[in-house]
Amino acid sequence: MDQLRFDGRVAVVTGAGGGLGKAYALLLGSRGAKVVVNDLGGARDGAGKSANFADAVVKEIQDKGGVAVADYNSVVEGEKIIKTALDNFGRIDILINNAGILRDRSFAKISEQVSKD
């Protein structure tokens, strides 16, 4: 069975420094897409910022022969992420909006009150 390929396509993956976002970015990169690896690099509680996560995924894609660039902007300022894609690759074909912060809000601990954080 032939693989689905993304040659010539540009993909933006938010939250791509780990977890599912990283898996999406690596798969797209391995199948020919040019990937913008977006990750703010914060801790699991949303605190802090680091380039390490996005840089590591970019390096992994490049080490396997793919093309990728890192973006460290918050998705709150999504236009900056899009600018990174356009500045580097001139277009966007695929957007995977995966970014999120894991907070201890499992169903067992969730309330009906609306959170403001």
C-alpha positions in Angstrom: 0.0 0.0 0.0 1.4 3.4 -0.9 2.0 6.0 1.8 0.0 9.3 1.7 2.7 11.9 0.8 2.9 15.6 1.5 5.7 16.6 -0.8 5.7 20.3 -1.6 3.2 21.0 1.2 3.8 23.3 4.2 2.4 22.2 7.6 2.1 24.3 10.7 1.7 22.2 13.9 1.1 24.0 17.2 2.2 22.4 20.4 4.6 20.2 18.4 7.3 20.0 21.0 5.9 16.9 22.6 3.1 14.4 22.7 0.6 14.2 19.8 1.9 17.5 18.2 5.4 16.0 18.0 4.0 12.8 16.5 2.1 14.9 13.9 5.2 17.0 13.0 7.5 14.0 12.7 5.0 12.1 10.5 4.4 15.1 8.2 8.2 15.7 8.0 8.8 12.1 7.2 6.3 12.2 4.4 7.7 15.2 2.6 6.0 18.2 4.2 8.0 21.3 5.2 7.0 21.7 8.9 6.7 24.7 11.2 7.2 23.2 14.6 5.5 25.6 17.0 5.9 25.2 20.8 6.1 27.8 23.5 8.1 25.4 25.6 6.3 26.0 28.8 6.0 23.6 31.7 2.9 21.3 32.1 1.3 24.0 34.2 1.8 26.6 31.5 4.6 28.5 33.3 7.9 29.5 31.6 9.1 29.4 28.1 11.9 27.4 26.3 13.1 26.9 22.8 14.4 23.4 23.6 11.3 21.4 22.8 10.6 22.9 19.3 14.4 22.8 18.5 14.6 19.1 19.4 11.8 18.2 17.0 13.2 20.4 14.2 16.5 18.6 14.6 14.9 15.2 14.6 13.0 16.0 11.3 16.2 17.5 9.7 18.3 14.5 10.8 15.9 12.3 8.9 16.3 14.4 5.8 13.2 16.6 6.3 12.7 20.3 6.3 11.5 22.1 9.4 11.8 25.4 11.3 11.0 26.2 14.9 8.5 28.8 16.1 8.3 29.7 19.8 5.2 32.0 19.8 2.1 31.5 21.9 -1.0 30.5 19.9 -2.6 33.5 21.5 -0.6 35.4 18.9 -1.3 33.0 16.0 -0.5 35.6 13.4 3.1 35.4 14.4 3.1 31.6 13.8 1.6 32.1 10.4 4.2 34.8 9.6 7.0 32.2 10.4 5.5 29.8 7.9 5.1 32.5 5.2 8.5 34.0 5.8 10.2 30.6 5.5 8.1 28.7 3.0 5.8 31.2 1.4 2.5 29.3 2.0 0.5 27.1 4.3 -1.3 24.0 3.2 -1.9 22.2 6.5 -2.7 23.5 10.0 -2.9 21.3 13.0 -4.0 23.3 16.0 -2.8 21.0 18.7 -1.4 23.3 21.4 -2.7 23.1 24.9 -1.7 23.0 28.5 -2.4 19.9 30.6 -4.0 21.0 33.8 -5.3 18.7 36.5 -8.9 18.9 35.2 -9.8 15.3 34.7 -13.5 14.5 34.6 -13.3 13.3 38.2 -12.0 16.7 39.3 -13.9 19.0 37.0 -16.6 21.3 38.3 -19.5 23.1 36.7 -17.9 26.4 37.5 -16.4 28.2 34.5 -12.6 28.6 34.9 -11.0 32.0 34.1 -7.5 30.6 33.8 
